Amino acid sequence: MYLPRAWRALYLLPLAFMAAFYFYPLLSILQLSLLPGGQPDLSGFRALVERPYLRGVVWFTVWQAAVSTLLTLLLGLPAAYIFAHFEFPGKGLLRALTTIPFVMPTVVVGAAFTTLLGPRGVVNDLLQAALGLDRPPVNLLYTLWIILLAHVFYNATVVVRIVGDFWANLDPRLGEAAAVLGADRWRVLREVTLPLLLPPIAASSLLVFLFCFTSFGVILILGGPRFSTLEVEIYRQAVNYFNLPLAAVLSLVQLVITFAVMAAYTRLQARTSLPLNLRPRSSIAHRPANAREWLAVGAVITLLTAVLVAPLAALAVRSVTLGEGPPSLRFYQALTVNRSQDIFFVPPVLAIRNSLVFSAAATVLSLALGLISAYLLTAPGRAAGRLARWLDPILLLPLGTSAVTLGFGYIVALGRPPLNLRTSLALVPLAYTLIAMPFVVRTLLPALRRLDPGLREAAATLGASPTQVVREVDLPLIWRGLLVAAVFAFTISLGEFGATLLLYRPAYPTMSVVIYRALGQPGLVNYGQALAMSTLLMLVCLGSLLAIERFRVGGQGEF
């Protein structure tokens, strides 16, 4: 699959975009780390080695990500099996609900867990009323446990989708052949199924580790001042202390680790793409046939509901029941009011407008650049194939780069010629575009690879120009993939928090920034506004993900 010859120059656009808004900021961080002031200076690295606090930050970042990954697998693998092998009422809705946390801003995840498990949370209210207690019995806020639980909540869908989609298309005749040869159920699992599942399990584990390693909002809100990851420390050093050289050193350390993880992930992802005679999921999934299967499905649904759905439900309920009196929409109505009358504290409803505008602009840009990139990766020919093997992981790099590091790189690099954009409103949608583009590319690739080249050849034989072939053959066949990619890009952009917190202008806050500011201010109305805004964002994410489930191309994707 390739673009018309006259359009080949378009292939340079995503490469130029990556060079200007990804590699250039990262190289600027590297320069600031090693050559602050233009002279070699390793004081930042010495501080990293000599200061126990900074060593502790690095160690905590690594081990909490490892533990979070293990706990996520413990929940995600049984759920992946159930989604892959059984059909049950509400499956599509449950799948969408369990995916919402992944595209929601971490600040909303923090609000959801505060609402469920905080001192004034739903769980404590119920326990106090039932047991007649004067004080909240559950005190998980600002502890390691709530951080780990939030990471499982946030990343379980990664395992469910990557492992579950592969498992759902795995040929069941392989296990049946082993059973005919005398293998019992556990031996089939150990010697046939697990070896085939190891690449997607390892790939999803690396991706979850990466997301937990670069965790920002969860640590900032739920961990409080006691805990700090590299991501949080970069933000504190850059914004609170304005120690840019040390922030750059921490960013460099984080980049080295994340790039190593991404390199391993792309290798494992390639192994999941090897031909294994995969079967349609419709030939594998079935309704539970007996009480044991129904019990397994019910247990997983209950666990998913408790861990993944309960915080979202508590958030929505609390947004209309917070405070005394009957349920009302008063906190939603308060979103239209600028209670401080401060020029830099705009009515929260304007943040909705800002988020929609920024996300729409990022969707258009990422969709255009992602489509061109996907065409480039599926171009025929040996030379194009060699180029695609190098270009594919490069286009995936923003997925493994922390949003805070990216935002910090923009502050360092884009405040001077040739790209003096530090005070420009375009900086936020540009960052969103870079973050969303990998999702667009990975969504469009399966759609383009499924196109039959014979259709293009037939259209050309009938006299269609290359441009007509793209417009009248390709686009009508991949429109579902384009729609899913657009929804995915819009939802990811709408929920972005880390880079936004560094790049936004005070007069143009986004929804995630307003939620974070409201959670950090005292008063019932501020807290209620944060819950109301979070609920609105959650509903948008739910609608988007239901659309993705409806229009997803085929049963197997790359995410």
N, C-alpha and C positions, 0 to 999 in steps of 0.2 A: 504494500500500500504506500502510495507516495503522492505528493502534491504535483500539479502541473509544473512544467519546466519554468514557465514565466513567474511562478510563485516561489521558486527555490530560495530566493533571497530572504523570504520570510523565516527560513530556518535560522537565520542569524539573530532574530529578535529575542527568543528565549535565552540564547547564549549571551547576548549583550545585556539583557536584563539581569541574569545571574552574575555577570562580571561586575556590573555597576552597583547592584543592591545586595549582593551577597559576598562575593570574594573581596571587593574593595573595602567594605567595612571590616571584614575579618582581618585583612592584611593591616588595616589601620590599628586594630587591637594588638596585633603582633608587633607592630612598630612601637606602639606605646608601652608594651610590656618589656621589650628588649632595648629600645632606644628612646627613652623619655627625654625630651629636650634635644634630640639629635645625637646624644652621646650614649654609648653602652652603659647600662646601669642594671645591675642584678639585685638591687636592694629589695625589690618586691619578692624575688625568689628566696632571698635570704630570710625575709620575714615569714614566708610560708614555711620554711624549714625550722626556724628558730622559735616561732610563737606557737605554744601548745594549743591555743585557742583555734588558730587556723588549721593546724593539723587535725584537730578534733572535728572541725567542720568538714574536711575532706573525708575523714573516716566515717562520720555519721552519714554523710551523703551516700557513700558506697553501701554500708551495711543496711541502712533502712531501705534502700532500693532493692537489695537482695532479699530481705525478709518480706517486703511488700510483694515482690514477684512470686515468691513461694506461696504466700497466702492467696494470691490471685489465681495461681494454677489450681490450688485446692478447691476453689469455688468454680473456676472457669471450665475445667476439664469435664466434670460431671454434667454441667450445663451444656457444654458442646456436644456431648454424647446424646443427651435428651433431644436437643434441637435437631441433631443430625438424623436420628433414627425414629422419631415419633411425630405423628400429627395429632394435635389436640386443640380443643376450642381456645381461641384467644392467643394462639401461638404468634401470629404476626404482631399483635399489639404488645405482647410481652417482650418480643424481640426488640421492638422499637423503644419500649420503656427502658430496657436494660442498656440501650445504646445512647440514651439521652446524656448520661453523665460524661461520656467521652467527648461530646461536642459542646457541653456547657462550660462556661468559664469556671475556673477553679474557685473564684470568689463566691459563685453561687453554690458550689459544692460545700464550701465552708459555711455558708448561710444555712443550707439544708441540714447539715450535721449539728450546727448550733441549735437549730430549731428542734431537732429530734432529741439530742442528748445533752444539751446545755443545761445550766442550772434552772432556767425557766422553760426548758424544753418539754415536749409532749410526754416523753417517757417519765420524767420526774414528776410532772403534774399528775399523771395517772397513778404512779406508785404512792405519791404522798396522799392522794385522795383515797386509795384503796387500803393503805396501811395506817392512815392517820398520823403521818410523820410531819414534824415541823420543819425539817431541813431536807433538801434534795438528797436522796440516797445514792444517785449516780453522779459521779464527778469525773468525767472523762475529758473535759475541755482542757487544753494546754497539756495534754499527756501524749506519750508515744502511741498509746493504743488507738486514740481517735485518728492519729495521722495514718497508721497502718490500715485502719478500717476505711478511711476515706480513699486511700490509694486503691484498695480492692474495689470499692464502689466505682472509682473512676476508670479503672482499667480492665475489669472483668470482661467487658464486651470485646476487647482485643483478642483474648483467648477464644471466646465463644465464636467470633467471626472467622478468625484465621484457621483455627483447628477445626471448628464445627463445619465450615464450608468445605474444607478438604475431606473431612471424615464423611460428610454427607454424600460425596461423590466417589468414595472409595468402593471398588468392585467387591461386593460381598462374596463372590464366588471364590476369592482367594482363601477366605476363612473356611468356606464350605469344603474346599478341596483338602485343606489341612485336617478338617474334622473327619472326612472320609478315610484319610490315611491313619486315623487313630488318635489324633490330638484332641484332648479335652478342651473345655471352654477357656480355662486359664492358660493353657499352653498356646492356644490360638492367639489369645490376647498378647502373651509374652513374646512369641516367636514370629508372629505374622503382623498383627495389627500395630503393636507399638513400634517396631522398626520402621514401618511405613509412616507412622505419625510423628516420629522423632523430628524430622526437619520442620514441619509446621509448629510443633510444640516449642522447639528451640527458637525458631524465628519469633513467635509470639512472646516468648519469655524475654528475649533480648529487647523487643519493642517495649514491653511493660517495664523492664529494668530502666530503659532509656527515659521513659516518661516519668518514672518515680525519681530517677537520678536528677532530672531537671525540674523537679517539683518546686513550685513557687507559691501560688495562692493557698494551697492546702497548708503548707508550713507557716506561711505568714499569718494566716487567720486562726487556724486550729492549734498550731504549735506555740504561738505567742513568742515572747522573747527568749524562752528557754531553749528553743531549737532553731538551728540555722543550717540550711543546705548551701552548697556553692551558689546556687541560683539566688537565694535570699541574700547571701553575703555580698554578692556582686552588686545587687541593688542597694544594699545599705552602704557599702563603701563608695559607690558612685553618687548616690543621692544624699544620704545623710551626712557623710563625712567628706565628700568630694575628693576622695583619695583615688583619682583615676588610674595612676600606675598600678596600685595594688589590685583594683578592680580588674584591670586589664590582665594581670598575672593570673588571677583566679579564673577569668574567662578563658585564658589560654589553656590552663589545666583542664577545665571542663571540656573545651573543644577537643583536646587530644583524646580524652576518654570517650566522648560521644562519637567521634569519628571512628575509633577502633570498634565500638559496638555496632555502628552502622555498617562498617565493612563486613563484619561477621554476619549481620542481618541480611545484607544483599546476597551473600554467598548462600545462606540457608534458604532464602526466598527463591533463588534460582533452582535449588534442588527440589522445592515443592512444585516447580513447573515442569519437571521431567515427565514424559509420557508414561502413564501407569494404567491405561485403559479405564479411565474414570467413567463412572456411570451417572445417568441423570438421577438427581436426588429423589424424583418421584418413584423410582424403582426401588428405593431403599427405605424411605420414611413410611411408616404405617401407624395406624391407630394402635394403642396398647391392646394386647390380645388377652391379657389375664390380670389377675389382682396384683401379682408381683410387679408387672410393668406399670400398671396404674399407680401403685404405691411409689415406685421410683420417680415417675413423672411428677406426682403430687409433692414428694419430698423436695425435689429440685425447684419446683415452682414456688413452694413455701419459702425455701431458703433465698431464692432470688428476690422474692417479694420483700422479705425481711431486710435484706442487705441493700438491695438496689432500688426498690420501689418505695419502701417506707419513708426514707428521708425526703423524697420528692413529694409524697402525699402529705407528710407533716408540714412541708414548706407551704403548699397550697392552702391547706386547712388553716394554718396559723396566720396566713396573710389576711384572712377575713374574720378570725376569732380572737386575735390578740387584743388584750385589754378587757375591760368590763363591758357588759351589755351584750345584746344579741349579735350574731354575725352581721357584718356590714362591709361595704366597699370604701370605707372612709380613708383607708391608707392608699387605695388606688386613686381616689379623688385628690389626695394630698400631693400626688405626683405632679400636678399642674401648678403648684404654688411654690414660689421662691420665698421661703419663710425667713431667710436671713437678709433679704434685700441687698445682697452683695452682687456686684457686677460679675464676679467670678464664680458665684454659686447660682447658676441658672436653674430655672424650674426643672426638676428631673425629667419631665416629659420631653424637654428639648434634647435630652441625652438619647431618647429613643430615636428622634429624628436624625441625630448625628450618627448613631450606630447604623441605621438603615442606609443612610447616604454613603458612609464609608464602606459598608459591607457590599452594597450594590456596585460601587466603583471597583472594589477588589474582585467581585465576582466576574464582571465583564473582562477585566484585565487577565485574571488567572484562567478564565475559560479560553480566551484567545491564545494566550501563550501556551497553555496546557494542550490545546488541540494541535497547534503547530508542533509542539514537542512530541506528542503521541504519533503524529504522522512521520516525524523524523525517526522515531524509534522503530516503526514498522515498515520503513522503506525497504524495498527488495534489493538484493545484490550482496555480494561478499564484502565489499568495502563498507557499505551501509551497515552490515551486520557487525563488523569490527568496531565501527564508530558507535553503534548503539550499545555495545558491551561496555564501552567507557562512559558514554553519556548517561546511560540509565542510572548508575549509582550517583553520578554528579547531580542529576536533577532531583534525586531523593535526599540530598544532603540537608536542605532546609528542614526536613521532617525531624532530623536528629540534632538540630541546633536549637539551643534554648532560646525562647522568645526574649528573655531578658538580655542575654548576650547579644542577640541581634539588635535589640533596641539600643543597647549601649554602644554597639558598633556604629549605628546611625548617628548617635550623638557625637562620637569621636570623628567620624569621617565626613559626614554630610553637613558640617557647619562651616565649610570653607570651599572655595573654588576647587575643582570644576563643578561640583554638585553641592551648591550652597542651599540646602533645603531644610535646615534645622527649624526654622520658624514657619515652614510651609504646611498648610493643611494636607497637602498631598502625601506627607511622610507616613501618616497612619495607614491609608489604603495601600500604599506601596509595601509596607511591612505585612499587611494582611495578604496581599497578593503573593508574596514570597512564601508565606506560611501555607496558603491554600493550594498553591500550584502543584505540589506533589500529590495531593489528594485528587486533583483534577486529572493529572496524567495517569495515575494508577486506576482511576475509574474508566477512562476512555480507552486504555490499552486493550482490555478484553473485547470491547465493542469493535475496534478496528481490526483486531486479529481474527474476529469471526467473519469478516467480510469475504465473500467469494471473489477472487480476482477475475474469474470468468465473467462476472457481471460487468466489470469495467471494460473488459476486452470486447464483450458483445456490444456495449454502448458505443465504444470507439468504432467498431466495425460498421455500425449504423450511422456514423457520421457525427457523433457527439464530440465536441471539443473537450480538452482536458478540464477546462473550467466547468463545462456542463456536466461532465462525469461526476465531479465533486459535488456540484449543486443538486443534481437530479438522481444520482445513484447513491453516493456515500451518505450525504446528510439525511435523506429520508430513512436510511437503514440504521443510522447511529443516533437518531434524535433522542431515543430513550436514555442512552448513555450520556448525551449532552445535558439532558434535563437533570439526571442524577448528579452529574458533576457540578452543575450550576447550584443545585440545592445544597450539596455538600460544601462547596466553597462559601456560599452565603452563610450557612450555619456556623462553620468553623470561624469565619471572620467576625460574625456577630458575637461570638463568645470569647474572642481573644482578650487576654488580660495582661500578661507579662510585659510584652512590648508596648502596649497601650499606656501602661502606667508610667513609662519613661518618656513617651513621645507625645502624648496628648497635650493640647493647649488648654489652659484653665477655662477659657470661655467656651470650649467645645468638648466637654466631657462625653464619654460614651456610657452605655448602660452599665458595663462592668465596673467602670471607675466610680460611677454614682453609687452603686451597691457597696463597693469597698469603703467609700467615704462615709456613707450612712451607717454602716456597721461600726465604724470607728468613732462615731459621735454619740454622746449620751442622749437619753430621752426615748420615750416610747414611740413617738411619731417617726423619728429617724429609723428606728429598728423596723417599724411597720412599713415604711417606705422601701427599705431594703428588701423585705420579704415580698412586697407587692411587685417590685421591679424584677426580682428573681423569678417569681411565678410567671410573669409575662414572658420573660426570656425562656423559661422552661416550656411554656406552651408553644412558643414559636419553634423551638427545637423538636418538640413532639410532632407537630404538624409536618415539619421538614423531613423527619425520619420516617414517618408514615408514607410520605410521598416517595422517599428513596426505596422503601420496601416494595411499593407498588410498581415502580418503574425500573427497578434494578435490572440490568441486562443479564439474563440467564440466572443460574443458581450459584455461580462461582465468581468471586471477584478477587482483587488483590489486597483488599482490606476487609 
